Amino acid sequence: MTEFHKTQRAMRSMRTAAMSRGVIALLDIGTSKVSCLVLRFDPPEPANDVVSPLYRQSAMRVVGAKTIAAQGVRYGEIDAMVETERAIRTVVQAAQKMANTRVDHVIACFSGGDPRSYGLAGEVEVAGSHVDEQDVARVLAACDLPHIGPGREVLHAHPVNFALDHRSGLGDPRGHVGARLATDMHMLTVDGAAVQNIIHCIRRCDLELAGIASSAYVAGLSALVEDEQELGAACIDMGGGATGISIFLKKHMIFADAVRMGGDTVTRDIAAGLQVPMAMAERIKTFHGGVYATGMDDREMIELAANSGDWEKDRRRVSRTELIGIMRPRVEEILEEVRARLDVAGFDLLPSQQIVLTGGASQIPGLDMLAAKILGQNVRLGRPMRVQGMPEAARGPGFSAMVGLALFAACPQDEWWDFEIPVERVSGRSFKRAIRWFRDNW
C-alpha cells in the first residue's frame, strides 16, 4: 500500500509538470478500440494564484486525435503485451503527427481489474483554531482501511464528505473554524497485476504514465450532468469487453463495479448463431441490430454475403427478427447483472435514481426502453460533453470515457495521495462494507 501511495503521488507530480508545459496525451485502452487524444492547455494568467476548474476546462483543447481497433486486450485488461504495445505505439504516433508535437507523458484509463468499492470513515481533533492541510491529512490517515486482499491496489480514494463539529456536507473544510473533523472516503481497488501490466506496456512504448483512472469513473464525469452528479445517478458505461458501473452523489463517485460482458459478447453470439466471421457479425449488429422486433422485421431480410466458395452458403439470408432473437437474451443478461450490482450498492436508497447509459454498446436501437423495464423508469442515453477541438467522429457515446479523462486531467478531484499521509498510518485495518456506509451517511 505504501509503495503504490508513493507511485500515485509521483504520477500526480508528473501530471502537474506536463500540464505546466502545456501538452499531455490521453489514452483509452479498451477491448474494441484504443484511442489517443493530445490536449493542449493554455497557461493561466500570471495574476491568478488559483485556477478554477471552469477556467481549466475552457483552456484545454484537442490538437490531436486517433482511434484504431484494439489488439491484445480482453475484458478491459491486457491479454497480449506485444500486440497491445504495437497498438499503443501506432495510435500515439498518429495523434502526435496530427498535433505536430511530441508527448512524453500520458494519462490512461481502463475498464478491467475487477474493481471493488469500500466506504471508509475517520475522525480527529483539529490541532489549531481552524482546519489546515495537516488536519485534512490526519483525518484521511485516521480512516479504518479495510483488508483489500493480496494482489490488490488502490486506484481511487476520494474524500466525499467532511463534517466539522455539528456541520456535515462540507466539500472542503480547509480554513473553517472547528474542534473535531470527520470524513467519509470512498476507496476503489483493482487487481494489481492489471495495473502493473498497463504501466509496463506504456513504459515499453517510451512513455511515462502521469495518471491512471477507472473508465467507469471518467465516463460518469462526462456523461452525467451537474444536477445528476449532485442528486445521485448511476452511469452504465457499456464497452466492448466490460460494462462499467459508477454511482455519483454530491458530485463524487461513491461506488464502482464492472460486469465482464459488453458489446463484443453480443457480437460473438451473433457470429456463433449465424455462423459468420466476427467482422461480419459486428457489421450486422451495427447496421441491423436491435432488441425489439416489430411486424415489419419478419420481412426485412439481411444478406449474409461471404467468400467461402459455397454459393448457397454465401447467399444466405436471415430476417431481422432472427437477429433480434439472438441479441436480446444477451443484452437482458448484461442488464440483469447491472441491476444486481446496483442492488448490492444500495442504489435504491439514493434520493434520485437516475440511470444514464453510455458507451459504444449503448447505441443498440431500443436499448433504453429495455433498460427502463429492467433497471427502472428513469433511464436516458448519455453523450459526452463537448470539448474544444474534438473531432466530430469522436463525439458519440463510445468516447465518453475519453472525454471524461480530459476532464479528469484538467481539474482532478482531491484524492488520498494529494496529502502528506503519515507513513505509519498507511496500513491495513478493519473492514467496512460500502452498503453500511451508504445507510449511515446518506
ZASE-21041 format. One record per residue (C-alpha): residue number from 1; residue in three letters; x, z, y. Coordinates in Angstrom, 1 decimal, always signed. Each point is the difference from the previous one (the first is absolute). Layout:
BEGIN
<NUM 'ala' <X Z Y>>
...
This chain:
BEGIN
<1 'met' <+0.0 +0.0 +0.0>>
<2 'thr' <+2.8 +0.9 +2.4>>
<3 'glu' <+1.8 -3.3 -0.5>>
<4 'phe' <-3.1 -2.1 +0.6>>
<5 'his' <-0.8 +2.0 +3.1>>
<6 'lys' <+3.5 -0.9 +1.3>>
<7 'thr' <-0.6 -3.7 -1.0>>
<8 'gln' <-3.3 -0.1 +1.9>>
<9 'arg' <+1.7 +1.5 +3.1>>
<10 'ala' <+2.8 -2.6 -0.2>>
<11 'met' <-2.5 -2.8 -0.3>>
<12 'arg' <-2.0 +1.2 +3.0>>
<13 'ser' <+3.3 +0.1 +2.0>>
<14 'met' <+0.8 -3.6 -1.1>>
<15 'arg' <-3.5 -1.1 +1.0>>
<16 'thr' <+0.4 +1.5 +3.4>>
<17 'ala' <+3.4 -1.6 +0.5>>
<18 'ala' <-1.4 -3.4 -1.2>>
<19 'met' <-3.0 +0.1 +2.3>>
<20 'ser' <+2.3 +1.0 +3.0>>
<21 'arg' <+1.8 -3.3 -0.7>>
<22 'gly' <-3.3 -1.8 +0.2>>
<23 'val' <-0.4 -1.7 -3.5>>
<24 'ile' <-1.0 +1.3 -3.4>>
<25 'ala' <-1.4 -1.7 -3.1>>
<26 'leu' <-3.1 +1.1 -2.1>>
<27 'leu' <-0.2 -0.7 -3.7>>
<28 'asp' <-3.2 +0.2 -2.1>>
<29 'ile' <+1.0 -0.1 -3.7>>
<30 'gly' <-3.2 -0.8 -1.8>>
<31 'thr' <-0.9 -1.2 -3.5>>
<32 'ser' <-1.4 -3.4 +1.1>>
<33 'lys' <+2.1 -0.6 +3.2>>
<34 'val' <+3.0 +1.2 +1.9>>
<35 'ser' <-0.4 -0.2 +3.8>>
<36 'cys' <+2.5 +0.6 +2.8>>
<37 'leu' <-0.6 +0.4 +3.8>>
<38 'val' <+2.7 +0.2 +2.6>>
<39 'leu' <-1.1 +2.2 +2.9>>
<40 'arg' <+1.5 +0.0 +3.5>>
<41 'phe' <-0.6 +3.0 +2.2>>
<42 'asp' <+0.3 -0.2 +3.8>>
<43 'pro' <+2.1 +2.9 +1.3>>
<44 'pro' <-1.9 +2.8 +1.8>>
<45 'glu' <+0.2 +0.5 +3.7>>
<46 'pro' <+3.0 +2.1 +0.9>>
<47 'ala' <-2.2 +2.3 +2.1>>
<48 'asn' <-2.2 +0.9 -3.0>>
<49 'asp' <+1.3 +3.0 -1.9>>
<50 'val' <-2.8 -0.1 -2.5>>
<51 'val' <-1.3 -3.3 -1.4>>
<52 'ser' <-3.7 +0.1 -1.0>>
<53 'pro' <-1.2 -1.5 -3.3>>
<54 'leu' <-2.2 -2.5 +1.9>>
<55 'tyr' <+3.0 -1.2 +1.9>>
<56 'arg' <+2.0 -0.5 -3.2>>
<57 'gln' <-2.8 -2.0 -1.6>>
<58 'ser' <-0.2 -2.3 +3.0>>
<59 'ala' <+3.8 -0.3 +0.3>>
<60 'met' <+0.4 -1.4 -3.5>>
<61 'arg' <-0.4 -3.6 -1.0>>
<62 'val' <+0.6 -2.0 -3.2>>
<63 'val' <+2.8 -2.6 +0.4>>
<64 'gly' <+0.5 -0.9 -3.7>>
<65 'ala' <-2.3 +0.0 -3.0>>
<66 'lys' <+0.1 -1.3 -3.5>>
<67 'thr' <-1.9 +0.5 -3.3>>
<68 'ile' <+0.8 -1.2 -3.5>>
<69 'ala' <-1.3 +0.6 -3.5>>
<70 'ala' <+1.4 +3.2 -1.4>>
<71 'gln' <+2.4 +0.0 -2.9>>
<72 'gly' <+1.0 +2.8 -2.2>>
<73 'val' <-2.6 +2.5 +1.3>>
<74 'arg' <-2.7 +1.5 -2.3>>
<75 'tyr' <-2.7 +2.6 +1.0>>
<76 'gly' <+1.7 +0.4 +3.4>>
<77 'glu' <+3.3 +1.0 -1.5>>
<78 'ile' <+3.2 -2.0 -0.6>>
<79 'asp' <+0.1 -1.3 -3.6>>
<80 'ala' <+2.9 -2.6 +0.1>>
<81 'met' <+2.7 +1.0 +2.5>>
<82 'val' <+1.7 -3.4 +0.3>>
<83 'glu' <-3.2 -2.0 +0.6>>
<84 'thr' <-1.2 +2.5 +2.6>>
<85 'glu' <+3.3 -0.1 +1.7>>
<86 'arg' <-0.2 -3.8 +0.2>>
<87 'ala' <-3.5 +0.1 +1.4>>
<88 'ile' <+1.0 +2.6 +2.7>>
<89 'arg' <+3.1 -2.0 +1.0>>
<90 'thr' <-2.1 -3.2 +0.3>>
<91 'val' <-2.8 +1.6 +2.1>>
<92 'val' <+2.4 +1.9 +2.3>>
<93 'gln' <+2.2 -3.0 +0.6>>
<94 'ala' <-3.0 -2.2 +0.9>>
<95 'ala' <-1.4 +2.6 +2.4>>
<96 'gln' <+3.4 +0.4 +1.6>>
<97 'lys' <+0.3 -3.8 +0.5>>
<98 'met' <-3.4 -0.1 +1.6>>
<99 'ala' <+0.9 +2.9 +2.3>>
<100 'asn' <+3.5 -1.5 +0.7>>
<101 'thr' <+1.6 +3.4 -0.4>>
<102 'arg' <+1.6 +2.2 -2.7>>
<103 'val' <-1.5 +3.2 -1.2>>
<104 'asp' <+1.9 +2.8 -1.9>>
<105 'his' <-2.7 +2.6 -0.3>>
<106 'val' <-3.4 -0.3 -1.8>>
<107 'ile' <-3.0 +2.3 -0.4>>
<108 'ala' <-1.7 -0.6 -3.4>>
<109 'cys' <-3.3 +0.9 -1.6>>
<110 'phe' <-1.2 -0.1 -3.6>>
<111 'ser' <-3.1 +0.8 -1.9>>
<112 'gly' <+1.3 +1.4 -3.3>>
<113 'gly' <+1.7 +3.2 -0.9>>
<114 'asp' <-3.1 +1.9 -1.3>>
<115 'pro' <-0.7 +1.8 +3.3>>
<116 'arg' <-1.3 +3.6 -0.1>>
<117 'ser' <-1.3 +2.1 +2.9>>
<118 'tyr' <+0.4 +3.7 +0.7>>
<119 'gly' <-1.4 +2.3 +2.7>>
<120 'leu' <+2.3 +2.6 +1.3>>
<121 'ala' <-0.4 +2.9 +2.4>>
<122 'gly' <+2.4 +2.2 +2.0>>
<123 'glu' <+0.0 +2.8 +2.6>>
<124 'val' <+2.7 +1.7 +2.1>>
<125 'glu' <+0.3 +2.2 +3.1>>
<126 'val' <+0.9 -1.8 +3.2>>
<127 'ala' <+3.6 +1.0 +1.0>>
<128 'gly' <-0.6 -0.1 +3.8>>
<129 'ser' <-2.9 +0.0 +2.4>>
<130 'his' <-0.8 -3.7 -0.7>>
<131 'val' <+0.5 -2.4 -2.9>>
<132 'asp' <+3.1 -2.1 -0.1>>
<133 'glu' <+1.7 -2.5 -2.4>>
<134 'gln' <+1.5 +2.8 -2.1>>
<135 'asp' <-3.3 +1.7 -0.5>>
<136 'val' <-1.5 -3.3 -1.3>>
<137 'ala' <+3.0 -0.4 -2.3>>
<138 'arg' <-0.5 +3.6 -1.3>>
<139 'val' <-3.7 -0.3 -0.7>>
<140 'leu' <+0.6 -3.3 -1.9>>
<141 'ala' <+2.7 +1.7 -2.0>>
<142 'ala' <-2.4 +2.8 -0.8>>
<143 'cys' <-2.4 -2.3 -1.8>>
<144 'asp' <-0.4 +0.8 -3.7>>
<145 'leu' <+1.6 -3.0 -1.6>>
<146 'pro' <-1.6 -1.0 -3.4>>
<147 'his' <+2.0 -0.7 -3.1>>
<148 'ile' <-0.2 -3.8 +0.2>>
<149 'gly' <+1.7 -0.6 -3.4>>
<150 'pro' <+3.3 -1.5 -1.0>>
<151 'gly' <+0.9 -3.5 +1.3>>
<152 'arg' <-2.5 +0.2 +2.9>>
<153 'glu' <+0.9 -0.4 +3.7>>
<154 'val' <-1.9 +0.7 +3.2>>
<155 'leu' <-0.9 -3.2 +1.8>>
<156 'his' <-2.2 +1.4 +2.8>>
<157 'ala' <-0.4 +3.5 +1.3>>
<158 'his' <-2.3 +0.1 +3.1>>
<159 'pro' <-1.1 +3.2 +1.8>>
<160 'val' <-3.7 -0.9 +0.4>>
<161 'asn' <-1.2 +3.2 +1.8>>
<162 'phe' <+1.4 +2.9 +2.0>>
<163 'ala' <-1.7 +3.3 +0.8>>
<164 'leu' <+1.3 +2.4 +2.6>>
<165 'asp' <-1.6 +3.5 -0.2>>
<166 'his' <-3.7 -0.7 +0.0>>
<167 'arg' <+0.2 -3.6 +1.2>>
<168 'ser' <+0.1 -2.7 -2.7>>
<169 'gly' <+0.0 -3.8 +0.1>>
<170 'leu' <+3.2 -0.3 +2.1>>
<171 'gly' <+1.8 -3.3 -0.4>>
<172 'asp' <+3.3 +1.2 +1.6>>
<173 'pro' <+0.4 +3.7 +0.7>>
<174 'arg' <+3.3 -0.3 +1.9>>
<175 'gly' <-0.2 +1.6 +3.4>>
<176 'his' <-3.1 +2.0 -0.8>>
<177 'val' <-0.1 +3.8 +0.4>>
<178 'gly' <-0.8 +2.1 -3.0>>
<179 'ala' <+1.3 +2.5 -2.5>>
<180 'arg' <-0.7 -1.4 -3.5>>
<181 'leu' <+0.3 -3.6 -1.1>>
<182 'ala' <-1.5 -1.6 -3.1>>
<183 'thr' <+0.0 -3.5 -1.3>>
<184 'asp' <-1.6 -2.2 -2.7>>
<185 'met' <+2.2 -2.7 -1.4>>
<186 'his' <-0.7 -3.0 -2.3>>
<187 'met' <+2.8 -1.0 -2.3>>
<188 'leu' <+0.1 -3.2 -2.0>>
<189 'thr' <+2.4 -0.3 -2.9>>
<190 'val' <+1.0 -3.1 -2.0>>
<191 'asp' <+2.1 -0.8 -3.1>>
<192 'gly' <+3.6 +0.4 +1.1>>
<193 'ala' <+1.2 -3.0 -2.1>>
<194 'ala' <-2.3 -2.4 +1.7>>
<195 'val' <+1.3 +1.1 +3.5>>
<196 'gln' <+3.7 -0.2 -1.1>>
<197 'asn' <-0.5 -3.4 -1.5>>
<198 'ile' <-1.3 -1.3 +3.3>>
<199 'ile' <+2.8 +1.6 +1.9>>
<200 'his' <+2.6 -1.4 -2.4>>
<201 'cys' <-1.6 -3.5 +0.1>>
<202 'ile' <+0.0 -0.1 +3.8>>
<203 'arg' <+3.6 +1.1 +0.2>>
<204 'arg' <+0.9 -2.8 -2.5>>
<205 'cys' <-1.4 -2.3 +2.7>>
<206 'asp' <+2.6 +1.3 +2.5>>
<207 'leu' <-2.7 +1.8 +1.9>>
<208 'glu' <-0.5 +3.6 +1.1>>
<209 'leu' <-3.2 +1.8 -0.7>>
<210 'ala' <-1.3 +1.6 +3.2>>
<211 'gly' <-3.2 +1.3 -1.3>>
<212 'ile' <-2.4 -0.1 -3.0>>
<213 'ala' <-3.7 +0.5 -0.1>>
<214 'ser' <-3.0 -0.2 -2.3>>
<215 'ser' <-2.1 -3.2 +0.2>>
<216 'ala' <-3.2 +2.0 -0.2>>
<217 'tyr' <+1.1 +2.1 +3.0>>
<218 'val' <+1.0 -2.9 +2.3>>
<219 'ala' <-3.0 -2.1 -1.0>>
<220 'gly' <-2.2 +2.8 +1.2>>
<221 'leu' <+1.8 +0.1 +3.3>>
<222 'ser' <-0.8 -3.7 +0.7>>
<223 'ala' <-3.5 -0.4 -1.7>>
<224 'leu' <-1.7 +3.1 +1.2>>
<225 'val' <-1.1 +0.2 +3.6>>
<226 'glu' <+0.7 +3.1 +2.1>>
<227 'asp' <-3.4 +1.6 -0.5>>
<228 'glu' <+0.2 -0.4 -3.8>>
<229 'gln' <+3.4 +1.6 -0.1>>
<230 'glu' <-1.3 +2.9 +2.1>>
<231 'leu' <-3.4 +0.7 -1.7>>
<232 'gly' <+1.1 -0.8 -3.6>>
<233 'ala' <+0.3 -3.2 -1.9>>
<234 'ala' <+1.5 -1.4 -3.2>>
<235 'cys' <+2.1 -3.2 +0.0>>
<236 'ile' <+0.0 -2.0 -3.3>>
<237 'asp' <+3.0 -2.4 +0.0>>
<238 'met' <-0.7 -2.4 -2.8>>
<239 'gly' <+3.3 -1.7 -0.7>>
<240 'gly' <+1.2 -2.2 -2.9>>
<241 'gly' <+1.4 +2.6 -2.4>>
<242 'ala' <-1.4 +3.2 +1.4>>
<243 'thr' <-2.9 +1.3 +2.1>>
<244 'gly' <+1.1 +2.6 +2.5>>
<245 'ile' <-2.3 +2.8 +1.2>>
<246 'ser' <+0.5 +2.0 +3.2>>
<247 'ile' <-2.3 +2.5 +1.7>>
<248 'phe' <+0.4 +0.7 +3.7>>
<249 'leu' <-1.4 +2.9 +2.1>>
<250 'lys' <+1.0 +1.1 +3.5>>
<251 'lys' <+2.2 -3.1 +0.2>>
<252 'his' <+2.2 +1.2 -2.9>>
<253 'met' <+0.1 -1.1 -3.6>>
<254 'ile' <-1.2 +2.9 -2.2>>
<255 'phe' <-0.1 -1.6 -3.4>>
<256 'ala' <+1.5 -3.0 -1.7>>
<257 'asp' <-0.1 -1.5 -3.5>>
<258 'ala' <+0.2 -3.3 -1.8>>
<259 'val' <-1.7 -1.8 -2.9>>
<260 'arg' <+2.3 -2.2 -2.1>>
<261 'met' <-2.4 -3.0 +0.2>>
<262 'gly' <-0.5 -2.6 +2.6>>
<263 'gly' <-0.6 -3.7 +0.7>>
<264 'asp' <+2.6 -1.1 -2.6>>
<265 'thr' <-2.0 +1.9 -2.7>>
<266 'val' <-3.0 -2.1 +0.8>>
<267 'thr' <+2.1 -3.2 -0.1>>
<268 'arg' <+1.3 +0.9 -3.4>>
<269 'asp' <-3.5 +0.5 -1.3>>
<270 'ile' <-0.9 -3.5 +1.3>>
<271 'ala' <+3.0 -1.5 -1.6>>
<272 'ala' <-0.8 +1.6 -3.4>>
<273 'gly' <-3.7 -0.7 +0.2>>
<274 'leu' <+0.2 -3.7 +1.0>>
<275 'gln' <+3.4 -0.6 -1.8>>
<276 'val' <+1.7 -1.4 +3.1>>
<277 'pro' <+3.4 +0.7 +1.6>>
<278 'met' <+0.4 +2.9 +2.4>>
<279 'ala' <+0.5 -2.4 +3.0>>
<280 'met' <-3.2 -1.8 -0.8>>
<281 'ala' <-1.9 +3.3 -0.5>>
<282 'glu' <+1.2 +1.2 +3.4>>
<283 'arg' <-1.2 -3.2 +1.6>>
<284 'ile' <-3.4 +0.2 -1.7>>
<285 'lys' <-0.4 +3.6 +1.1>>
<286 'thr' <+0.9 -0.9 +3.6>>
<287 'phe' <-2.3 -3.0 +0.3>>
<288 'his' <-2.9 +0.8 -2.3>>
<289 'gly' <+0.1 +3.7 -0.7>>
<290 'gly' <-2.7 +2.6 +0.7>>
<291 'val' <-1.8 +3.0 -1.5>>
<292 'tyr' <-3.6 -1.0 +0.6>>
<293 'ala' <-1.7 -2.9 -1.8>>
<294 'thr' <-2.9 -2.0 +1.3>>
<295 'gly' <-2.3 -2.7 -1.5>>
<296 'met' <+2.2 -2.6 +1.6>>
<297 'asp' <+3.1 +1.2 -1.8>>
<298 'asp' <-1.2 -1.3 -3.4>>
<299 'arg' <+0.1 -3.5 +1.4>>
<300 'glu' <+3.3 +0.4 +1.9>>
<301 'met' <+2.6 -1.3 -2.5>>
<302 'ile' <+3.8 +0.7 +0.4>>
<303 'glu' <+2.5 -2.6 -1.3>>
<304 'leu' <+2.7 +1.5 -2.1>>
<305 'ala' <+2.5 -2.8 +0.5>>
<306 'ala' <+3.3 +0.4 -2.0>>
<307 'asn' <+2.9 -2.1 -1.4>>
<308 'ser' <+0.1 +1.1 -3.6>>
<309 'gly' <-0.4 -3.6 -1.4>>
<310 'asp' <-3.4 +0.8 -1.6>>
<311 'trp' <-2.5 -2.0 +1.9>>
<312 'glu' <-3.0 +2.1 -1.0>>
<313 'lys' <+1.7 +3.3 +0.8>>
<314 'asp' <+1.3 -1.3 +3.3>>
<315 'arg' <-3.4 -1.1 +1.1>>
<316 'arg' <-1.9 +3.3 -0.8>>
<317 'arg' <-2.6 +1.3 +2.5>>
<318 'val' <-1.4 +3.5 +0.3>>
<319 'ser' <-2.8 +1.2 +2.3>>
<320 'arg' <+0.6 +2.5 +2.8>>
<321 'thr' <-2.3 +2.4 -1.8>>
<322 'glu' <+2.4 +0.2 -2.9>>
<323 'leu' <+2.9 +0.6 +2.4>>
<324 'ile' <-1.9 +2.8 +1.7>>
<325 'gly' <-0.8 +1.5 -3.5>>
<326 'ile' <+3.8 +0.3 -0.5>>
<327 'met' <+0.8 +1.4 +3.4>>
<328 'arg' <-2.7 +2.5 +0.6>>
<329 'pro' <+0.7 +2.5 -2.8>>
<330 'arg' <+3.6 +0.4 +1.0>>
<331 'val' <-0.9 +0.4 +3.7>>
<332 'glu' <-2.5 +2.6 -1.0>>
<333 'glu' <+2.6 +1.8 -2.0>>
<334 'ile' <+2.4 +0.1 +3.0>>
<335 'leu' <-2.7 +1.3 +2.3>>
<336 'glu' <-1.0 +2.7 -2.6>>
<337 'glu' <+3.6 +1.2 -0.2>>
<338 'val' <+0.1 +0.2 +3.8>>
<339 'arg' <-3.3 +1.9 +0.0>>
<340 'ala' <+1.5 +2.5 -2.5>>
<341 'arg' <+3.1 +0.5 +2.2>>
<342 'leu' <-2.2 +0.6 +3.1>>
<343 'asp' <-2.0 +2.6 -1.8>>
<344 'val' <+3.1 +1.9 -1.1>>
<345 'ala' <+1.2 -0.1 +3.7>>
<346 'gly' <-3.3 +1.6 +1.2>>
<347 'phe' <-0.9 -3.0 +2.1>>
<348 'asp' <-3.7 +1.0 +0.0>>
<349 'leu' <+1.0 +3.1 +1.9>>
<350 'leu' <+1.1 -2.0 +3.1>>
<351 'pro' <-2.4 -0.2 +3.0>>
<352 'ser' <+0.2 -3.8 +0.0>>
<353 'gln' <+0.3 -2.0 -3.2>>
<354 'gln' <+0.9 -3.4 +1.2>>
<355 'ile' <+1.8 -2.2 -2.5>>
<356 'val' <+2.0 -3.0 +1.2>>
<357 'leu' <+1.1 -2.7 -2.5>>
<358 'thr' <+3.2 -2.0 +0.9>>
<359 'gly' <+2.8 -1.8 -1.9>>
<360 'gly' <+0.1 -3.5 -1.4>>
<361 'ala' <-2.4 +0.8 -2.9>>
<362 'ser' <-2.6 +1.3 +2.3>>
<363 'gln' <-0.8 -3.6 +1.1>>
<364 'ile' <-1.9 -0.7 -3.3>>
<365 'pro' <-3.5 -1.1 +1.2>>
<366 'gly' <-2.7 +2.7 -0.5>>
<367 'leu' <+2.6 +2.8 -0.6>>
<368 'asp' <-1.3 +2.0 +3.0>>
<369 'met' <-3.6 +0.1 -1.4>>
<370 'leu' <+1.2 +1.0 -3.5>>
<371 'ala' <+2.2 +2.7 +1.5>>
<372 'ala' <-2.9 +1.3 +2.0>>
<373 'lys' <-1.9 +0.6 -3.3>>
<374 'ile' <+2.9 +1.7 -1.7>>
<375 'leu' <+1.8 +1.8 +2.8>>
<376 'gly' <-2.7 +0.7 +2.5>>
<377 'gln' <-2.1 -1.7 +2.7>>
<378 'asn' <+2.6 +0.2 +2.8>>
<379 'val' <+2.3 -2.8 -1.1>>
<380 'arg' <+1.5 -2.7 +2.2>>
<381 'leu' <+2.8 -2.6 -0.2>>
<382 'gly' <+3.0 +0.9 +2.1>>
<383 'arg' <+2.5 -2.3 +1.7>>
<384 'pro' <+3.2 +1.1 +1.6>>
<385 'met' <+0.3 +0.4 +3.7>>
<386 'arg' <+1.7 -2.7 +2.0>>
<387 'val' <+3.7 +0.1 +0.7>>
<388 'gln' <+1.5 -2.2 +2.7>>
<389 'gly' <+1.7 -3.1 -1.6>>
<390 'met' <-1.5 +0.5 -3.4>>
<391 'pro' <-0.5 -3.4 -1.7>>
<392 'glu' <-3.7 -1.0 -0.5>>
<393 'ala' <+0.6 -0.3 -3.8>>
<394 'ala' <+1.1 +3.7 -0.1>>
<395 'arg' <-3.0 +1.5 +1.7>>
<396 'gly' <-2.2 +0.3 -3.0>>
<397 'pro' <-0.8 +3.1 -2.2>>
<398 'gly' <+2.9 -0.8 -2.2>>
<399 'phe' <+2.4 +1.0 +2.8>>
<400 'ser' <-1.5 +3.4 +0.9>>
<401 'ala' <+3.0 +1.8 -1.5>>
<402 'met' <+2.5 -2.1 +1.9>>
<403 'val' <-1.8 +0.5 +3.4>>
<404 'gly' <-0.3 +3.7 -0.8>>
<405 'leu' <+3.7 +0.1 -0.7>>
<406 'ala' <+0.6 -1.4 +3.5>>
<407 'leu' <-2.1 +2.9 +1.5>>
<408 'phe' <+1.9 +2.4 -2.3>>
<409 'ala' <+3.3 -1.2 +1.5>>
<410 'ala' <-1.2 -0.1 +3.6>>
<411 'cys' <-1.6 +3.5 +0.2>>
<412 'pro' <+0.7 +2.1 -3.1>>
<413 'gln' <-1.9 +3.2 -0.5>>
<414 'asp' <+2.0 +3.3 -0.2>>
<415 'glu' <+1.1 +0.7 -3.5>>
<416 'trp' <+1.7 +2.9 -1.8>>
<417 'trp' <+3.6 -1.4 +0.4>>
<418 'asp' <-0.4 -0.5 +3.8>>
<419 'phe' <+0.7 +3.7 +0.4>>
<420 'glu' <+3.1 +2.1 -0.9>>
<421 'ile' <-1.3 +1.7 -3.1>>
<422 'pro' <+2.2 +2.9 -1.3>>
<423 'val' <+1.7 -1.1 -3.2>>
<424 'glu' <-0.8 +3.2 -1.8>>
<425 'arg' <-3.7 -0.7 +0.4>>
<426 'val' <+0.0 -3.6 -1.5>>
<427 'ser' <-0.8 +1.1 -3.5>>
<428 'gly' <-2.9 -0.2 -2.5>>
<429 'arg' <-2.5 +2.9 +0.0>>
<430 'ser' <-3.7 +0.5 -0.8>>
<431 'phe' <-2.5 -2.8 -0.7>>
<432 'lys' <-3.1 -0.7 +2.1>>
<433 'arg' <-2.6 -2.6 -0.8>>
<434 'ala' <-1.1 -2.4 +2.8>>
<435 'ile' <-3.7 +0.4 -0.7>>
<436 'arg' <+0.2 +3.8 +0.7>>
<437 'trp' <+1.8 -0.8 +3.2>>
<438 'phe' <-2.8 -2.4 +1.1>>
<439 'arg' <-2.7 +2.7 -0.6>>
<440 'asp' <+1.9 +2.8 +1.7>>
<441 'asn' <+1.2 -1.9 +3.1>>
<442 'trp' <-2.5 -2.8 +0.8>>
